[in-house]
Amino acid sequence: MAKLSVIVPAYNREQVVRETVDSVLGQTERDLEVIVVDDGSTDSTGEVVKGIGDERVRYFRKENGGAASARNLGLSKAGGEYVAFLDSDDVWPEDYAEVMLRHLEGEGDFGAAYSPMTVVYPGGEKIRSYKQLEGNSGWLTVDLFKRGFVWPSAAVFRSSVWKDFYFDEFLRKSYEDGDAFLRLSMRTQFLFVPDVQPLYRMSADSISTEAGVACTRLLVLERFYYRLGGDKYVTPRTARRRLSHACRKVAEDRRSTMARTAALKLYKHAIQYWPFDLRLYMGLLRTVFLPSNKDTQPDWEMPEALGDPIGTSRSA
């Protein structure tokens, strides 16, 4: 049984998955396994992974269902004392596992450790995800509710914290990681490790889907606070301000795409949460003056609230 199981969900990543897996196999910590879950790729991702030729690599293929279902399947196959998730286009520095495990082993009260990431944009620009002094350790539920900052590829967990816990497979396209880590923060403490940082390669697809992420984020935060016990951790004032801000982000996106009806409803929704933000009234006023005959989403309605998280059995 390997000490660390690294789960790599992959969909049509034939060009980059080899580099990602190699970055794990080249770790100074050798006692690990790589579980690649092919989420129904239509390219040669499977052939690339099978051709790596290292007994520590385990390959599983499933029908396309999104990153959440791929990670859940990986969890069901993982046998390590620790588990980590590495997206199929990200890369670990060679001492990442060793450093993260050393910190977790020395801090028995923490079930998870997370680090910064270096974000690499398509043009080559590199930005650290956040400054070292901004990282917090401990019970981070309130912090994660205010601002999601734990990256899937930049965290290592004790496997025990994932017992009977799953990524929500309803969130197929976005924010399934932020939702899972927010919920997970109610059962374990997170340790910030500033010493190492993986590379997150931002693609054009990642940038273009940010609007969809913002809408899903709003639904996730509402569900967490009102349905999943978040109100026991987050004060009403903090929740209303955060939900208003999340709603405003979606409203601004809809206004920028001339979706007048959607933007109006979203600004009003944001005002209901926090009527003290003058930006909401300015945005609402600008939206009112958009031409209604050019509305790109005239029939838009507020999305339904999310139901309980949907996952699969760990024995699958």
C-alpha positions in Angstrom: 0.0 0.0 0.0 1.4 3.4 -1.0 1.8 6.1 1.5 0.3 8.8 -0.8 -2.4 8.3 -3.5 -2.4 11.0 -6.1 -5.7 11.2 -8.1 -5.5 12.7 -11.6 -8.8 13.2 -13.4 -8.3 13.6 -17.1 -10.4 14.4 -20.1 -8.8 14.9 -23.6 -5.4 15.7 -22.2 -3.2 13.8 -24.5 -0.8 16.8 -24.9 -0.2 17.5 -21.2 -1.1 14.5 -19.0 2.3 12.8 -19.4 4.1 15.8 -18.0 1.6 15.9 -15.1 2.1 12.3 -14.2 5.8 12.5 -14.7 5.9 15.3 -12.2 4.5 12.9 -9.6 6.6 10.0 -10.5 9.7 12.2 -10.2 8.9 13.2 -6.6 11.6 12.9 -3.9 8.9 11.0 -2.0 8.9 7.7 -3.7 6.2 5.8 -1.7 3.2 6.9 -3.8 0.8 5.8 -6.5 -0.8 7.8 -9.3 -4.5 7.0 -10.0 -5.4 8.4 -13.4 -9.2 8.5 -14.0 -10.0 9.0 -17.7 -13.3 10.7 -17.8 -14.4 9.4 -21.2 -11.7 11.0 -23.3 -12.1 10.9 -27.1 -8.5 11.4 -27.8 -5.4 9.3 -27.0 -5.2 10.2 -23.3 -5.6 6.6 -22.3 -2.8 5.4 -24.7 -0.5 8.1 -23.4 -1.0 7.1 -19.7 -0.8 3.3 -20.4 2.5 4.0 -22.2 4.2 5.5 -19.2 5.4 2.1 -18.0 5.6 2.7 -14.3 4.0 0.2 -11.9 3.0 3.0 -9.6 0.6 4.3 -12.3 -3.0 2.9 -12.2 -5.4 3.7 -15.0 -9.2 3.7 -14.9 -11.6 4.7 -17.6 -15.2 5.8 -17.0 -18.0 7.4 -19.0 -17.8 11.2 -19.1 -19.4 12.7 -15.9 -17.2 15.6 -14.9 -14.3 16.1 -12.6 -16.3 15.5 -9.4 -17.3 11.9 -10.5 -13.7 11.2 -11.7 -12.3 12.3 -8.3 -14.9 10.2 -6.5 -13.9 7.1 -8.5 -10.3 7.9 -7.7 -11.1 8.1 -4.0 -12.7 4.7 -4.2 -9.5 3.2 -5.6 -7.1 5.0 -3.4 -5.2 2.9 -0.8 -2.8 5.5 0.6 -2.7 6.9 4.1 -2.8 10.3 2.4 -4.5 11.5 -0.7 -4.0 14.4 -3.1 -5.7 15.6 -6.3 -3.7 16.9 -9.3 -5.4 18.3 -12.3 -4.2 16.8 -15.5 -2.6 20.0 -16.8 -0.9 21.0 -13.6 2.6 20.2 -12.4 4.2 19.5 -8.9 7.8 20.6 -8.1 9.9 17.5 -7.3 9.8 18.0 -3.5 6.1 18.9 -3.2 4.9 15.6 -1.7 7.8 15.3 0.6 7.3 18.8 2.1 3.6 18.6 2.4 3.7 15.1 4.0 6.4 16.2 6.5 4.2 19.1 7.7 1.1 17.0 8.0 3.0 14.2 9.9 4.3 16.8 12.3 0.9 18.4 12.9 -1.5 15.7 14.0 -4.4 18.1 14.6 -4.7 18.9 10.9 -6.4 16.7 8.4 -5.4 18.8 5.3 -2.4 20.9 4.2 -2.5 23.4 1.4 0.0 25.6 -0.4 0.0 28.6 -2.8 0.1 28.0 -6.5 1.9 29.7 -9.3 -0.6 30.6 -12.0 0.8 30.5 -15.5 -1.3 32.4 -18.1 -1.4 31.6 -21.8 1.0 34.4 -22.6 3.6 33.1 -20.2 2.9 35.6 -17.3 3.3 34.0 -13.9 1.5 35.1 -10.7 1.6 33.6 -7.2 -2.0 32.7 -6.2 -1.7 34.7 -2.9 1.0 36.1 -0.8 2.6 34.0 2.0 1.2 36.1 4.8 -2.3 35.7 3.5 -2.4 32.0 4.2 -4.2 30.9 7.3 -4.2 27.7 9.3 -6.9 26.2 11.5 -10.6 25.9 11.2 -11.1 27.8 7.9 -14.8 27.6 7.3 -15.4 31.3 7.6 -12.4 32.1 5.5 -13.3 29.7 2.8 -16.9 31.0 2.7 -15.6 34.6 2.2 -13.1 33.6 -0.5 -12.3 30.1 -1.8 -8.5 29.8 -1.9 -7.6 26.0 -1.6 -6.7 24.7 -5.0 -7.2 21.0 -5.8 -3.7 20.6 -7.2 -2.2 22.4 -4.1 -3.4 20.3 -1.2 -2.7 17.0 0.5 -5.2 15.3 2.9 -5.3 12.5 5.4 -7.4 9.8 3.7 -9.5 9.5 6.9 -11.1 12.9 6.4 -12.7 11.7 3.2 -14.5 8.8 4.8 -18.2 8.9 3.6 -17.5 12.3 2.0 -17.7 13.0 -1.8 -17.4 15.7 -4.4 -20.9 16.8 -5.6 -21.4 15.2 -9.0 -24.3 17.5 -9.8 -21.6 20.2 -10.2 -20.2 18.8 -13.4 -18.8 22.0 -14.9 -17.5 24.2 -12.2 -16.8 24.9 -8.6 -17.1 21.3 -7.4 -13.7 21.7 -5.7 -14.6 24.9 -3.8 -17.9 23.3 -2.7 -16.1 20.2 -1.4 -13.4 22.0 0.5 -15.9 24.3 2.1 -18.0 21.4 3.3 -14.8 19.5 4.3 -13.7 22.5 6.4 -16.5 21.7 8.9 -14.8 18.3 9.8 -11.1 19.1 9.7 -8.5 21.9 10.1 -6.3 23.1 7.2 -2.6 23.7 7.6 -1.0 26.4 5.4 2.4 25.4 3.9 4.1 28.3 2.1 7.3 26.4 1.2 6.3 24.9 -2.1 3.9 25.7 -4.9 2.7 23.8 -7.9 2.2 25.3 -11.4 -1.4 25.9 -12.5 -1.5 26.4 -16.2 -4.4 28.7 -17.0 -5.9 28.0 -20.4 -8.3 30.0 -22.6 -11.0 27.6 -21.6 -10.4 28.3 -17.9 -10.7 32.0 -18.4 -13.8 31.8 -20.5 -15.7 29.7 -18.0 -15.3 32.2 -15.1 -18.8 33.6 -15.6 -20.3 30.1 -15.2 -18.1 29.5 -12.1 -19.5 32.8 -10.5 -23.1 31.6 -10.9 -22.4 28.2 -9.5 -20.4 29.7 -6.6 -23.5 31.8 -5.6 -25.7 28.6 -5.5 -23.0 26.7 -3.6 -22.7 29.4 -1.0 -26.4 29.7 -0.6 -26.8 26.0 -0.1 -23.9 25.8 2.3 -25.3 28.5 4.5 -29.0 27.7 4.4 -29.1 23.9 4.0 -25.8 22.4 5.1 -25.2 24.0 8.5 -23.1 26.9 7.4 -25.1 29.2 9.6 -23.4 27.5 12.7 -20.1 28.9 11.5 -20.8 32.0 9.5 -22.6 35.0 11.1 -25.7 36.4 9.4 -23.9 39.7 8.6 -20.9 38.0 7.0 -23.2 35.6 5.0 -25.4 38.4 3.7 -22.4 40.5 2.6 -20.7 37.5 0.9 -23.8 36.3 -0.8 -24.5 39.9 -2.1 -21.0 40.1 -3.4 -21.3 36.8 -5.2 -24.6 37.8 -6.7 -23.1 41.1 -7.8 -20.3 39.3 -9.7 -22.9 37.4 -11.7 -25.0 40.5 -12.3 -22.0 42.4 -13.7 -21.2 39.5 -16.0 -24.8 39.4 -17.3 -24.9 43.2 -17.8 -21.6 43.0 -19.8 -23.2 40.5 -22.2 -26.4 42.7 -22.6 -28.5 40.2 -20.7 -30.7 42.9 -19.3 -33.4 40.8 -17.6 -30.9 38.6 -15.9 -28.8 41.5 -14.7 -31.8 43.3 -13.3 -33.0 40.3 -11.3 -29.5 39.6 -10.0 -28.8 43.1 -8.9 -32.2 43.1 -7.0 -31.3 39.8 -5.5 -27.9 41.2 -4.3 -29.6 44.3 -2.8 -31.9 42.0 -0.8 -28.9 40.5 0.8 -26.9 43.7 1.4 -28.7 47.0 0.6 -25.7 49.1 1.8 -23.5 48.6 -1.2 -23.7 51.6 -3.5 -22.2 49.7 -6.4 -25.4 47.7 -6.6 -27.5 50.7 -7.3 -25.1 52.1 -9.8 -25.1 48.7 -11.6 -28.9 48.5 -11.5 -29.2 52.0 -13.0 -26.8 51.2 -15.8 -28.8 48.0 -16.5 -32.1 49.9 -16.6 -30.8 51.9 -19.5 -29.8 48.9 -21.6 -32.1 48.5 -24.6 -34.7 45.9 -23.8 -35.0 45.0 -27.5 -31.4 43.8 -27.5 -31.7 41.7 -24.4 -29.6 38.5 -25.0 -31.5 36.5 -22.4 -35.0 38.0 -22.2 -36.5 34.8 -20.6 -33.8 34.3 -17.9 -34.9 33.2 -14.5 -33.1 32.8 -11.2 -31.7 29.3 -11.1 -33.2 26.8 -8.6 -31.4 26.2 -5.4 -29.1 23.2 -5.3 -30.2 20.0 -3.6 -28.1 17.9 -1.3 -24.6 17.0 -2.6 -24.7 14.0 -4.9 -21.8 11.5 -4.8 -21.0 7.9 -5.5 -20.2 5.0 -3.1 -16.6 4.7 -2.1 -16.9 1.0 -2.9 -17.8 1.7 -6.5 
